[in-house]
Amino acid sequence: MTQAGRSRDGTIWERYEAFFRAPPEIVLEWNDPRSPARGWLVINSLKGGAAGGGTRMRVGVTRDEVTFLAKAMELKFAFAGPPIGGAKSGIDFDPADPRKPDVLRRWFASIRAELLSRYGTAGDLNVSEIDEVIPCCREIGVGHPQLGVLRGHLGLDGEALGRRSELMHIGLDQPAPDELGLAGKQARVFALVTGHSVASAALRLLHHQGRAPEATRVLLQGFGAVGGAAALYMARAGFRIVGVIDATRGVLKPEGLTVAEVERLLLSRSGNALPPLPETTEAPTAHEAFWRAPAELFVAAAASGTLDRPVLAALSAAGVRSIVAGANHPFWAAEPGDTSVEREADDRFAIVADVIASCGTAHAFACQARSDMPLRAESVFASIRDTVDGAVDETVRRAGGADRGLLAGALELALERCAAPRPDFEATDGSPSTTRQVQ
């Protein structure tokens, strides 16, 4: 990289760090009166009159983590649309606790005013869009978890709002056709689109590198909603998936899993975990072998912050030269705004940023939200592919190649789009950042 390029990249990282360290516009804090659960809704901004971001639950969630993810959503919307602000909900609670359904109901009830007016949510880590978010919202009189965006961003109300909310169910909650989903299983469009955007990102990166999927060995971390769907589409595209792990199991096959084998794993899956089949191995044995398996491409589709320096060193030793970030911010950070690991990774690997690779859900919503008719699954998938292709093309152009510096190029583009005025953005009222408690 030239000295000019290094200087430019330094400026990009400084702007990126400043973006993440700036206080968000709104923070709502919640303490559950009937359990130890704590929750935060962070709205980074109300660009376009609304903000969007999913709801996650895990032990140890913090306000800083939720704030970071809300800001990452804002960057993702810069690529995927709609042109709104980023937000996130996070609940510090054990998702295996039998009180989880009641905690979720009380959480959504506590932020009902935001869901009705200016905040749209979805599923995220340990929270299902279909099985938990949508039913909880309906119980509290919120017709669809994206209703706040339809009202706040698009200005819909009354019958028009009701019709568009119903279209969200029809268009995105519909089962995908077998050629896009799984024969014998009603896989819904909403649950597949982010895996599709991850696979599309991998394919477009290979296009710029002059590589064929059949000659590319893949290690996949995570087999949930994103990782499982990504495995399906990557196997169908010809990638050689030589290893898959989740929190408890793994499967290794040096010659690559066949499409039929990936489909069998998905059909046998319970929840978001690899099934206990003869070909799967329990951790830690599976994990130890996984990180040593030779491969060219790594897909991060697990929790945030899993890619630290030791992991990156192991991937490099295994021959990995490219990373597709399907998880929200997979790189470890000592504190919000710390980019040291990301910078090192960008100098060593070709990285498709999470704000591009995992944009499928956001873009699918953006497509359906502006349509007066239920969209065909095929058109949603095609639009996601075109969006990802264009974003990867531009980041490669900015990086001056497809081997290094792509992450900096993507962040530069996202920050430019976030800062630029959009004709359909509505300015916020300029009031200072606020924090309040909700009960």
C-alpha positions, 0 to 999 in steps of 0.5 A: 500500500502506498504512503498516501493509501496508509494516510487515507486508511488512518483517517478512515479508522479515526472517523470510524472510531469517532463514530462509535464513541459518539453518544447515541441519541436515545437510551432506554434502560429497563429493570425487570421487576420480576426477575434479574433481567436488565435491558437496553434499547439504544437508538443511535439516531432517528434519521429518516424518522425512525430506527431499526435493529434486532433484539438479543438476549444473553448473560452479560449483555451490557449497555456498551455492547448494545450501543455498539450494535446500534451503531453497526446497524446504522452503517448496515442501513447505509448499504441495505436501506431503508435510510433510517437510524440504527438501533438495538435491543439487548437483554441481560438474561439467560436464554435457557431460563424457563422465564424467558418468554415472560421476560420477553413479553415484559420487555416488549411491553416496556418499549411499546411506545417506541415500537408503535412510533419510531422503532422496528425490531426483529430477532437476533442472538437467542431470540427468534423473529418468528417464534418470539418477537412477532407473537410478543408484539401481537400480544401487546397490540403492535401488529408487526415488529417493524410497525414503528418504522412504517409509521415513523419513516414512511409516515403511514397510519390508519388503514394504510399502516394496517395493510402494509403491516400485513404485507410484511407478514405475507411477503417476508414470513412466507415459506420460501420455495424449495429451490431457495429453501429446503424441501420438506421444511417450511423455511421462511424467507425472513430466516434465509435472507441473511445467509443468502447475503453472506453467500452472495458476498463470498461469491462476489469476492471470489469473482474479484480474486479470480477464484472458483468456488469449487477450488475454495475450501471454507471453514464456517463458524456458526450454524444458526439462522445465518450460518445454516442458510449460508452453508446451504447456499454456499454448498449449492454454489459449489464451495467446499465446506470442509468444517463447521462448528457451533458452540457445542459440536462440529463436523469436518470433511476435508473433501467438502460437505455435499449439498445433500449432507448440508441439507441433512444437517439443516433438516435434523437441526433442533433450534440453531445448533448442529444436530447430534448425528454420527458425522458430528463431533462434540466440543472441544475435540471438534473445535481443536480440529476445526481451527487446524483444518486447511482452508482458503475462506473463513465465514464468521457467523457466530457471536460478536467478538469471536475473532481475536488475535489468536484466532486470526493467527490460527486462520492464517496458519491454516491457509485462510486468506479471505474472511466473510463477516456474517456475524455482527462485528465479529472482531474482538475489541477491548472497548467500544471504538477499539479497532486494533484487531480490525486494522490488523485483520484488514492488513492480513486478509481480504474481508467482506465487512459485516455491514455488507455480508449480513445485510440480507434481513435489512434489505429484505425489509426495505424492499417489502416496506415500500411495496404495495404488494407482497414481494415474490421471494425470488425478487427479494433474493435477487435484489439482495444479491445485486445490493451485495455485488454493488457494495463489494465491487465498490469496496474492491475499487476503493481498496485498489484490489481484492486482497487487502484493505477491503474492510477500510474501503467498506467503512469509508463508503458506509461513513460517507453514506451515513453523513450524506443527506438523503432526500427521504431523510427527516432531520432530527430535532437536534435535542441532546442525547437522552437516557431514561428508565422504562418500567 
